[in-house]
Amino acid sequence: MKRIGILTGGGDAPGLNAAIRAVVKTSLGIYGNQVFGIRRGFEGLLAENGVFPLDYEAIRGILPRGGTILGAASRGNPFAIQVQEGGQTVTRDASDEVVDRIHELGLDMIVAVGGDGTLAIARELIKKGAPFVGIPKTIDNDVCGTDMTIGYDTAVGMATDALDRLHTTAESHHRAMVLELMGRYAGYIALMSGVAGGADVILIPEIPFRYEVVFQKIRARVEQGTHFSLLAVSEGAQPEGGERIYQDVQVEGQPKLGGVGEQVAQHIQEQCGVEARATVLGHLQRGGSPTPYDRWLASQFGALAAQLAHQGRSGRMVALRNGQVTDIDIVDSQGKARQVPLDDHGLGTARSLGICLGDRYQAHRELEE
């Protein structure tokens, strides 16, 4: 009998509970192993009562639930824990304490479910002798090494539903409706939901946009008698020659993106004479019940992770590649965040549908016409 731990690091995402359930059911039912839940990411390994047994009763009914029964912590990096000393906040490295705690608990493997930040921490702890298997999750779909992450499909569905709803009010009031979407520096959510939701303009981080090209699209629709437009804008989108917009907030020491949607709407109203409104979908994309596909993907990821944990294969990450669930070296998930390739078929589809991506290609093609 082996002792398997599981934690969910970073922010929440639909499908986390489905992954937890799959790890527990496979570990208990197939391999006869014990499973322990770790509360609030890596923080639970240092907290009193932060580790507890997971059995069938603990996972009953969690498959359709959003969030995570283990709790999440986006500021739980053991290599940079913030503590109060002498009335001041200081940062210290507690990674050795985490490794020691893992050994004290007798955990043979820890399944870390998270995005690039969580997986990066797992990679560093592996170097210190801690055993980890990774499961990629993030609505941004930006983890290298896998074609899709847990939570992405649900986020796209929510964004598409929002675009459908904005379409009716845009048409009724003859407005340009701008929907700002999450994704950080990857435009997957904006691109897929924009195509699925009938957006006229899609702006993503991978393609710096030209305001004049966007204005040209809005004006052309007005001239054709269509007095409304729908825009899907990724929070990381930026104008050509300009900079990204950040809020006065930091997450894990990094500035938080946000505000480009409002800026785009303001410029459209000023330059095109069209009433424009911006909507920030925000954390609605991360909440609620996961879609059937996210439950399916998370269940497959969890079952394979339980198998890898039983086999003692530390340093592996489960992944979806070419339609097949497999495992790869967790090092392959390291590096720059995964982005939409410029030769992506989805971008070609968007162009074929007449969707403006705000780039030089679009401008050149329309000028030729």
C-alpha positions as a Markdown table, in Angstrom:
| # | Residue | x | y | z |
|---|---|---|---|---|
| 1 | Met | 0.0 | 0.0 | 0.0 |
| 2 | Lys | 1.3 | 3.4 | -1.0 |
| 3 | Arg | 0.5 | 6.8 | 0.4 |
| 4 | Ile | -0.5 | 9.3 | -2.3 |
| 5 | Gly | -1.0 | 13.0 | -1.6 |
| 6 | Ile | -2.9 | 15.4 | -3.8 |
| 7 | Leu | -3.0 | 19.2 | -3.9 |
| 8 | Thr | -4.6 | 21.9 | -6.1 |
| 9 | Gly | -2.3 | 24.9 | -6.5 |
| 10 | Gly | -2.9 | 28.3 | -8.0 |
| 11 | Gly | -6.4 | 29.6 | -8.8 |
| 12 | Asp | -9.5 | 27.5 | -9.1 |
| 13 | Ala | -10.7 | 26.1 | -12.4 |
| 14 | Pro | -13.8 | 24.0 | -13.3 |
| 15 | Gly | -12.9 | 20.3 | -13.3 |
| 16 | Leu | -10.5 | 20.2 | -10.3 |
| 17 | Asn | -13.0 | 18.2 | -8.3 |
| 18 | Ala | -13.4 | 15.7 | -11.1 |
| 19 | Ala | -9.6 | 15.2 | -11.2 |
| 20 | Ile | -9.5 | 14.8 | -7.4 |
| 21 | Arg | -12.3 | 12.2 | -7.6 |
| 22 | Ala | -10.5 | 10.3 | -10.3 |
| 23 | Val | -7.2 | 10.1 | -8.4 |
| 24 | Val | -9.0 | 8.9 | -5.3 |
| 25 | Lys | -11.3 | 6.3 | -6.9 |
| 26 | Thr | -8.4 | 4.9 | -9.1 |
| 27 | Ser | -5.9 | 4.8 | -6.2 |
| 28 | Leu | -8.3 | 3.2 | -3.8 |
| 29 | Gly | -10.3 | 1.0 | -6.1 |
| 30 | Ile | -7.6 | -0.2 | -8.5 |
| 31 | Tyr | -4.3 | -0.1 | -6.6 |
| 32 | Gly | -5.4 | -0.2 | -3.0 |
| 33 | Asn | -3.4 | 2.8 | -2.1 |
| 34 | Gln | -4.2 | 5.5 | 0.6 |
| 35 | Val | -4.9 | 9.0 | -0.6 |
| 36 | Phe | -4.4 | 12.2 | 1.4 |
| 37 | Gly | -5.7 | 15.6 | 0.6 |
| 38 | Ile | -3.5 | 18.7 | 1.0 |
| 39 | Arg | -5.3 | 21.9 | 1.8 |
| 40 | Arg | -4.7 | 25.2 | 0.0 |
| 41 | Gly | -1.9 | 24.0 | -2.3 |
| 42 | Phe | 1.6 | 23.7 | -0.9 |
| 43 | Glu | 0.6 | 25.7 | 2.2 |
| 44 | Gly | -1.1 | 22.6 | 3.6 |
| 45 | Leu | 2.2 | 20.8 | 3.9 |
| 46 | Leu | 3.3 | 23.3 | 6.5 |
| 47 | Ala | 0.0 | 24.0 | 8.2 |
| 48 | Glu | -1.5 | 22.2 | 11.2 |
| 49 | Asn | -4.2 | 19.8 | 10.0 |
| 50 | Gly | -3.2 | 20.7 | 6.5 |
| 51 | Val | -3.2 | 17.0 | 5.4 |
| 52 | Phe | -6.1 | 14.7 | 5.8 |
| 53 | Pro | -7.3 | 11.3 | 4.5 |
| 54 | Leu | -9.5 | 11.2 | 1.4 |
| 55 | Asp | -11.9 | 8.3 | 1.1 |
| 56 | Tyr | -15.0 | 7.5 | -1.0 |
| 57 | Glu | -17.2 | 9.5 | 1.3 |
| 58 | Ala | -15.1 | 12.6 | 0.9 |
| 59 | Ile | -15.5 | 12.6 | -2.9 |
| 60 | Arg | -19.2 | 11.7 | -3.0 |
| 61 | Gly | -21.1 | 14.2 | -5.2 |
| 62 | Ile | -18.1 | 16.4 | -6.2 |
| 63 | Leu | -18.0 | 15.5 | -9.9 |
| 64 | Pro | -20.3 | 18.3 | -11.1 |
| 65 | Arg | -19.1 | 20.8 | -8.6 |
| 66 | Gly | -16.9 | 23.8 | -9.5 |
| 67 | Gly | -13.9 | 24.9 | -7.4 |
| 68 | Thr | -11.9 | 22.5 | -5.4 |
| 69 | Ile | -12.7 | 20.7 | -2.1 |
| 70 | Leu | -9.0 | 21.0 | -1.2 |
| 71 | Gly | -9.0 | 24.8 | -1.5 |
| 72 | Ala | -6.6 | 26.8 | -3.7 |
| 73 | Ala | -3.9 | 29.3 | -2.9 |
| 74 | Ser | -2.4 | 31.5 | -5.6 |
| 75 | Arg | 0.3 | 32.9 | -3.2 |
| 76 | Gly | 1.6 | 29.6 | -1.8 |
| 77 | Asn | 5.1 | 29.4 | -3.2 |
| 78 | Pro | 7.2 | 27.6 | -0.6 |
| 79 | Phe | 10.3 | 29.1 | -2.1 |
| 80 | Ala | 9.0 | 32.6 | -1.3 |
| 81 | Ile | 6.7 | 32.5 | 1.7 |
| 82 | Gln | 5.8 | 35.8 | 3.2 |
| 83 | Val | 5.9 | 35.9 | 7.0 |
| 84 | Gln | 5.6 | 38.6 | 9.6 |
| 85 | Glu | 8.9 | 39.3 | 11.5 |
| 86 | Gly | 9.3 | 42.2 | 13.8 |
| 87 | Gly | 6.2 | 43.9 | 12.4 |
| 88 | Gln | 7.5 | 43.7 | 8.9 |
| 89 | Thr | 6.6 | 41.3 | 6.0 |
| 90 | Val | 9.7 | 39.3 | 4.9 |
| 91 | Thr | 10.1 | 36.6 | 2.3 |
| 92 | Arg | 11.8 | 33.3 | 3.2 |
| 93 | Asp | 12.5 | 30.0 | 1.5 |
| 94 | Ala | 10.6 | 27.2 | 3.2 |
| 95 | Ser | 11.2 | 24.6 | 0.5 |
| 96 | Asp | 13.4 | 22.4 | 2.6 |
| 97 | Glu | 10.7 | 22.3 | 5.3 |
| 98 | Val | 8.2 | 21.2 | 2.7 |
| 99 | Val | 10.4 | 18.4 | 1.5 |
| 100 | Asp | 11.1 | 17.3 | 5.1 |
| 101 | Arg | 7.3 | 17.3 | 5.8 |
| 102 | Ile | 6.6 | 15.2 | 2.8 |
| 103 | His | 9.0 | 12.6 | 4.1 |
| 104 | Glu | 7.7 | 12.8 | 7.6 |
| 105 | Leu | 4.2 | 12.1 | 6.4 |
| 106 | Gly | 5.5 | 9.1 | 4.5 |
| 107 | Leu | 4.0 | 10.3 | 1.2 |
| 108 | Asp | 5.3 | 8.2 | -1.7 |
| 109 | Met | 4.0 | 10.6 | -4.3 |
| 110 | Ile | 2.2 | 13.9 | -4.5 |
| 111 | Val | -0.2 | 14.6 | -7.4 |
| 112 | Ala | 0.1 | 18.4 | -8.0 |
| 113 | Val | -2.9 | 19.8 | -10.0 |
| 114 | Gly | -2.1 | 23.3 | -11.3 |
| 115 | Gly | -0.9 | 25.7 | -13.9 |
| 116 | Asp | 2.6 | 26.7 | -14.9 |
| 117 | Gly | 3.3 | 28.2 | -11.5 |
| 118 | Thr | 2.3 | 25.1 | -9.6 |
| 119 | Leu | 4.1 | 22.8 | -12.0 |
| 120 | Ala | 7.3 | 25.0 | -11.8 |
| 121 | Ile | 7.3 | 24.7 | -8.0 |
| 122 | Ala | 6.8 | 20.9 | -8.3 |
| 123 | Arg | 9.8 | 20.7 | -10.7 |
| 124 | Glu | 12.0 | 22.5 | -8.2 |
| 125 | Leu | 10.9 | 20.4 | -5.3 |
| 126 | Ile | 11.7 | 17.3 | -7.4 |
| 127 | Lys | 15.3 | 18.5 | -7.6 |
| 128 | Lys | 15.3 | 18.5 | -3.8 |
| 129 | Gly | 14.1 | 14.9 | -3.6 |
| 130 | Ala | 10.4 | 15.3 | -3.4 |
| 131 | Pro | 8.2 | 12.9 | -5.5 |
| 132 | Phe | 5.7 | 14.7 | -7.8 |
| 133 | Val | 3.3 | 13.9 | -10.7 |
| 134 | Gly | 1.7 | 16.8 | -12.4 |
| 135 | Ile | -1.8 | 17.4 | -13.8 |
| 136 | Pro | -2.2 | 20.6 | -15.9 |
| 137 | Lys | -5.1 | 22.9 | -15.2 |
| 138 | Thr | -5.8 | 26.5 | -16.1 |
| 139 | Ile | -8.6 | 28.2 | -18.0 |
| 140 | Asp | -5.9 | 30.0 | -20.0 |
| 141 | Asn | -4.8 | 26.8 | -21.7 |
| 142 | Asp | -1.2 | 28.1 | -21.7 |
| 143 | Val | 0.7 | 25.1 | -20.2 |
| 144 | Cys | 3.4 | 23.8 | -22.5 |
| 145 | Gly | 3.4 | 20.1 | -23.4 |
| 146 | Thr | -0.4 | 19.6 | -23.5 |
| 147 | Asp | -3.0 | 20.5 | -26.1 |
| 148 | Met | -5.6 | 21.3 | -23.5 |
| 149 | Thr | -5.8 | 21.9 | -19.8 |
| 150 | Ile | -8.5 | 21.3 | -17.2 |
| 151 | Gly | -10.9 | 24.3 | -17.0 |
| 152 | Tyr | -10.4 | 25.7 | -20.5 |
| 153 | Asp | -13.5 | 24.2 | -22.1 |
| 154 | Thr | -15.8 | 25.5 | -19.4 |
| 155 | Ala | -14.2 | 29.0 | -19.6 |
| 156 | Val | -14.8 | 29.1 | -23.4 |
| 157 | Gly | -18.4 | 28.0 | -22.9 |
| 158 | Met | -19.0 | 30.8 | -20.4 |
| 159 | Ala | -17.3 | 33.4 | -22.7 |
| 160 | Thr | -19.4 | 32.2 | -25.7 |
| 161 | Asp | -22.6 | 32.5 | -23.6 |
| 162 | Ala | -21.6 | 36.1 | -22.7 |
| 163 | Leu | -21.0 | 37.0 | -26.3 |
| 164 | Asp | -24.4 | 35.5 | -27.2 |
| 165 | Arg | -26.1 | 37.7 | -24.6 |
| 166 | Leu | -24.1 | 40.8 | -25.6 |
| 167 | His | -25.1 | 40.3 | -29.2 |
| 168 | Thr | -28.8 | 40.9 | -28.5 |
| 169 | Thr | -28.2 | 44.1 | -26.6 |
| 170 | Ala | -25.7 | 45.4 | -29.1 |
| 171 | Glu | -28.2 | 44.8 | -31.9 |
| 172 | Ser | -31.0 | 46.4 | -30.0 |
| 173 | His | -29.1 | 49.6 | -29.0 |
| 174 | His | -26.9 | 49.9 | -32.1 |
| 175 | Arg | -23.7 | 49.6 | -30.0 |
| 176 | Ala | -20.3 | 48.2 | -30.2 |
| 177 | Met | -20.0 | 45.8 | -27.3 |
| 178 | Val | -16.5 | 44.9 | -26.1 |
| 179 | Leu | -16.0 | 41.7 | -24.0 |
| 180 | Glu | -12.7 | 41.6 | -22.1 |
| 181 | Leu | -11.7 | 38.0 | -21.4 |
| 182 | Met | -9.1 | 36.3 | -19.3 |
| 183 | Gly | -6.1 | 34.4 | -20.7 |
| 184 | Arg | -3.1 | 36.3 | -19.6 |
| 185 | Tyr | -0.6 | 36.2 | -22.5 |
| 186 | Ala | -2.4 | 33.5 | -24.4 |
| 187 | Gly | -5.4 | 34.3 | -26.7 |
| 188 | Tyr | -7.1 | 30.8 | -26.7 |
| 189 | Ile | -10.2 | 31.8 | -24.8 |
| 190 | Ala | -10.8 | 35.0 | -26.9 |
| 191 | Leu | -10.1 | 33.2 | -30.2 |
| 192 | Met | -12.3 | 30.2 | -29.7 |
| 193 | Ser | -15.2 | 31.9 | -28.0 |
| 194 | Gly | -15.0 | 34.8 | -30.4 |
| 195 | Val | -15.4 | 32.4 | -33.4 |
| 196 | Ala | -18.1 | 30.4 | -31.6 |
| 197 | Gly | -19.9 | 33.6 | -30.4 |
| 198 | Gly | -19.9 | 35.4 | -33.7 |
| 199 | Ala | -17.6 | 38.2 | -32.8 |
| 200 | Asp | -16.7 | 40.7 | -35.6 |
| 201 | Val | -13.4 | 41.6 | -34.0 |
| 202 | Ile | -11.0 | 39.3 | -32.0 |
| 203 | Leu | -7.9 | 40.8 | -30.4 |
| 204 | Ile | -5.4 | 38.5 | -28.8 |
| 205 | Pro | -1.9 | 38.9 | -27.3 |
| 206 | Glu | -0.1 | 37.0 | -30.0 |
| 207 | Ile | -1.2 | 39.6 | -32.7 |
| 208 | Pro | -0.5 | 43.3 | -31.8 |
| 209 | Phe | -3.5 | 45.1 | -33.2 |
| 210 | Arg | -3.8 | 48.4 | -35.1 |
| 211 | Tyr | -6.6 | 50.6 | -33.9 |
| 212 | Glu | -7.2 | 51.9 | -37.4 |
| 213 | Val | -7.9 | 48.4 | -38.7 |
| 214 | Val | -10.4 | 47.9 | -35.9 |
| 215 | Phe | -12.1 | 51.3 | -36.7 |
| 216 | Gln | -12.2 | 50.3 | -40.4 |
| 217 | Lys | -14.1 | 47.1 | -39.6 |
| 218 | Ile | -16.6 | 49.0 | -37.4 |
| 219 | Arg | -17.2 | 51.7 | -40.0 |
| 220 | Ala | -17.6 | 49.2 | -42.8 |
| 221 | Arg | -20.3 | 47.5 | -40.9 |
| 222 | Val | -22.1 | 50.8 | -40.3 |
| 223 | Glu | -21.8 | 51.6 | -44.0 |
| 224 | Gln | -23.3 | 48.2 | -44.9 |
| 225 | Gly | -26.3 | 49.0 | -42.7 |
| 226 | Thr | -25.2 | 46.9 | -39.7 |
| 227 | His | -25.1 | 49.4 | -36.8 |
| 228 | Phe | -23.7 | 47.1 | -34.1 |
| 229 | Ser | -20.5 | 45.2 | -33.6 |
| 230 | Leu | -19.3 | 42.5 | -31.2 |
| 231 | Leu | -15.6 | 42.4 | -30.0 |
| 232 | Ala | -13.9 | 39.7 | -28.0 |
| 233 | Val | -10.7 | 41.1 | -26.5 |
| 234 | Ser | -8.1 | 39.2 | -24.5 |
| 235 | Glu | -6.9 | 40.9 | -21.4 |
| 236 | Gly | -3.3 | 40.6 | -22.7 |
| 237 | Ala | -4.0 | 42.2 | -26.1 |
| 238 | Gln | -2.0 | 45.3 | -26.9 |
| 239 | Pro | -1.9 | 47.8 | -29.8 |
| 240 | Glu | 1.0 | 47.7 | -32.2 |
| 241 | Gly | 3.8 | 49.9 | -30.8 |
| 242 | Gly | 1.9 | 50.2 | -27.5 |
| 243 | Glu | 2.0 | 48.5 | -24.2 |
| 244 | Arg | -0.3 | 46.1 | -22.3 |
| 245 | Ile | -2.6 | 47.6 | -19.6 |
| 246 | Tyr | -2.2 | 46.5 | -16.0 |
| 247 | Gln | -4.2 | 47.1 | -12.9 |
| 248 | Asp | -2.7 | 48.5 | -9.7 |
| 249 | Val | -2.8 | 45.0 | -8.2 |
| 250 | Gln | -0.1 | 42.3 | -8.1 |
| 251 | Val | -0.6 | 38.5 | -7.9 |
| 252 | Glu | 2.4 | 36.5 | -6.8 |
| 253 | Gly | 4.6 | 39.6 | -7.3 |
| 254 | Gln | 3.4 | 40.0 | -10.9 |
| 255 | Pro | 1.2 | 42.9 | -12.2 |
| 256 | Lys | -2.4 | 41.9 | -13.0 |
| 257 | Leu | -3.6 | 42.5 | -16.5 |
| 258 | Gly | -6.9 | 44.3 | -17.1 |
| 259 | Gly | -8.4 | 47.4 | -18.7 |
| 260 | Val | -7.8 | 47.0 | -22.4 |
| 261 | Gly | -11.5 | 46.4 | -23.1 |
| 262 | Glu | -12.5 | 49.7 | -21.7 |
| 263 | Gln | -9.7 | 51.5 | -23.7 |
| 264 | Val | -10.8 | 49.8 | -26.9 |
| 265 | Ala | -14.5 | 50.8 | -26.3 |
| 266 | Gln | -13.5 | 54.4 | -25.6 |
| 267 | His | -11.4 | 54.7 | -28.8 |
| 268 | Ile | -14.2 | 53.2 | -30.9 |
| 269 | Gln | -16.7 | 55.6 | -29.6 |
| 270 | Glu | -14.4 | 58.6 | -30.1 |
| 271 | Gln | -13.2 | 57.6 | -33.6 |
| 272 | Cys | -16.2 | 55.9 | -35.1 |
| 273 | Gly | -19.1 | 57.8 | -33.7 |
| 274 | Val | -20.6 | 54.5 | -32.5 |
| 275 | Glu | -21.8 | 54.1 | -28.9 |
| 276 | Ala | -19.5 | 51.5 | -27.3 |
| 277 | Arg | -19.6 | 49.6 | -24.0 |
| 278 | Ala | -17.1 | 47.3 | -22.3 |
| 279 | Thr | -17.8 | 44.3 | -20.2 |
| 280 | Val | -15.2 | 42.5 | -18.1 |
| 281 | Leu | -16.3 | 38.9 | -17.7 |
| 282 | Gly | -13.6 | 38.2 | -15.0 |
| 283 | His | -13.9 | 35.4 | -12.6 |
| 284 | Leu | -17.2 | 34.2 | -14.0 |
| 285 | Gln | -15.0 | 32.3 | -16.4 |
| 286 | Arg | -13.5 | 30.3 | -13.6 |
| 287 | Gly | -16.5 | 29.4 | -11.6 |
| 288 | Gly | -19.5 | 27.1 | -11.8 |
| 289 | Ser | -20.0 | 23.5 | -12.8 |
| 290 | Pro | -17.5 | 22.1 | -15.4 |
| 291 | Thr | -18.7 | 21.1 | -18.8 |
| 292 | Pro | -19.0 | 17.4 | -19.7 |
| 293 | Tyr | -15.7 | 17.7 | -21.7 |
| 294 | Asp | -13.8 | 19.2 | -18.7 |
| 295 | Arg | -15.2 | 16.4 | -16.5 |
| 296 | Trp | -14.1 | 13.8 | -19.1 |
| 297 | Leu | -10.6 | 15.3 | -19.5 |
| 298 | Ala | -10.1 | 15.7 | -15.8 |
| 299 | Ser | -11.2 | 12.2 | -15.1 |
| 300 | Gln | -8.8 | 10.8 | -17.7 |
| 301 | Phe | -6.0 | 13.0 | -16.3 |
| 302 | Gly | -6.7 | 11.9 | -12.7 |
| 303 | Ala | -6.9 | 8.2 | -13.5 |
| 304 | Leu | -3.5 | 8.3 | -15.4 |
| 305 | Ala | -1.9 | 10.4 | -12.6 |
| 306 | Ala | -3.0 | 7.7 | -10.0 |
| 307 | Gln | -1.4 | 5.0 | -12.2 |
| 308 | Leu | 1.9 | 7.0 | -12.5 |
| 309 | Ala | 1.8 | 7.6 | -8.7 |
| 310 | His | 1.4 | 3.9 | -8.0 |
| 311 | Gln | 4.3 | 3.1 | -10.3 |
| 312 | Gly | 6.5 | 5.6 | -8.5 |
| 313 | Arg | 7.1 | 7.6 | -11.7 |
| 314 | Ser | 8.0 | 11.0 | -10.2 |
| 315 | Gly | 8.7 | 13.8 | -12.6 |
| 316 | Arg | 5.9 | 13.0 | -15.1 |
| 317 | Met | 3.0 | 15.2 | -16.1 |
| 318 | Val | -0.2 | 13.9 | -17.8 |
| 319 | Ala | -1.1 | 15.6 | -21.0 |
| 320 | Leu | -3.4 | 15.6 | -24.0 |
| 321 | Arg | -1.5 | 15.3 | -27.2 |
| 322 | Asn | -3.0 | 14.7 | -30.6 |
| 323 | Gly | -6.2 | 13.6 | -29.1 |
| 324 | Gln | -4.6 | 11.0 | -26.8 |
| 325 | Val | -4.1 | 11.2 | -23.0 |
| 326 | Thr | -0.5 | 10.4 | -22.2 |
| 327 | Asp | 2.4 | 11.4 | -19.9 |
| 328 | Ile | 5.5 | 13.5 | -20.6 |
| 329 | Asp | 8.5 | 14.6 | -18.7 |
| 330 | Ile | 7.4 | 17.4 | -16.4 |
| 331 | Val | 10.4 | 19.4 | -17.7 |
| 332 | Asp | 8.6 | 19.6 | -21.0 |
| 333 | Ser | 6.0 | 21.9 | -19.4 |
| 334 | Gln | 8.7 | 24.4 | -18.5 |
| 335 | Gly | 9.5 | 27.6 | -20.2 |
| 336 | Lys | 7.6 | 30.4 | -21.9 |
| 337 | Ala | 3.8 | 30.1 | -21.6 |
| 338 | Arg | 2.1 | 28.3 | -24.5 |
| 339 | Gln | 0.5 | 30.8 | -26.9 |
| 340 | Val | -1.7 | 30.6 | -30.1 |
| 341 | Pro | 0.7 | 29.8 | -33.0 |
| 342 | Leu | 0.5 | 32.4 | -35.8 |
| 343 | Asp | -0.1 | 29.5 | -38.2 |
| 344 | Asp | -2.9 | 28.1 | -36.1 |
| 345 | His | -5.9 | 26.8 | -38.0 |
| 346 | Gly | -8.2 | 28.7 | -35.7 |
| 347 | Leu | -6.7 | 32.0 | -36.8 |
| 348 | Gly | -7.2 | 30.9 | -40.5 |
| 349 | Thr | -10.8 | 30.0 | -39.7 |
| 350 | Ala | -11.4 | 33.4 | -38.2 |
| 351 | Arg | -10.0 | 35.2 | -41.2 |
| 352 | Ser | -12.1 | 33.0 | -43.5 |
| 353 | Leu | -15.2 | 34.1 | -41.6 |
| 354 | Gly | -14.4 | 37.8 | -42.1 |
| 355 | Ile | -13.4 | 38.3 | -38.5 |
| 356 | Cys | -11.0 | 41.2 | -38.0 |
| 357 | Leu | -7.9 | 40.4 | -36.0 |
| 358 | Gly | -6.6 | 43.9 | -36.1 |
| 359 | Asp | -3.4 | 43.2 | -37.9 |
| 360 | Arg | -1.5 | 44.3 | -41.0 |
| 361 | Tyr | -2.7 | 41.2 | -42.9 |
| 362 | Gln | -6.3 | 42.3 | -42.4 |
| 363 | Ala | -5.6 | 45.9 | -43.4 |
| 364 | His | -3.7 | 44.9 | -46.6 |
| 365 | Arg | -6.4 | 42.5 | -47.7 |
| 366 | Glu | -9.2 | 45.0 | -47.1 |
| 367 | Leu | -7.3 | 47.7 | -48.9 |
| 368 | Glu | -6.9 | 45.4 | -51.9 |
| 369 | Glu | -10.6 | 44.7 | -52.0 |
